[in-house]
Amino acid sequence: MHVIIRTYYGKDVKKLFAIGERHAAELQSLMRTVEGLVSYTLARDGRGGFAVTVCRDRRGLKQSLKLARGFLKKYAPEATLAAMQISEGKVITHVKSREPAAIQ
């Protein structure tokens, strides 16, 4: 399995994450089309936010990045980000809960 973490910063980042929250159902459906998807998480932090995608192979990671870019262009074509940091690697271990996660 492979993982990519995309960390977003910049003047429009709050707007972008508000769009992600407003269109969460569509974003979830979109990401579920990624071939070999294991999990996808979009989260806020103190300076912006990040997305964590885990796939069975790198091909799925590339597809998820393409879909995320298309989603952002659709809902925020004028948005600019000061930076996007990308961390990518091979998963050492991945643990899933036996119970569904509750989003709070």
Stockholm file with secondary structure:
# STOCKHOLM 1.0

chainA/1-104         MHVIIRTYYGKDVKKLFAIGERHAAELQSLMRTVEGLVSYTLARDGRGGFAVTVCRDRRGLKQSLKLARGFLKKYAPEATLAAMQISEGKVITHVKSREPAAIQ
#=GR chainA/1-104 SS CEEEEEEEESTTHHHHHHHHHHTHHHHHHHHTTSTTEEEEEEEECSSSEEEEEEESSHHHHHHHHHHHHHHHHHHCTTCCCSEEEEEEEECSCCCCCSSCCCCC
#=GC SS_cons         CEEEEEEEESTTHHHHHHHHHHTHHHHHHHHTTSTTEEEEEEEECSSSEEEEEEESSHHHHHHHHHHHHHHHHHHCTTCCCSEEEEEEEECSCCCCCSSCCCCC
//
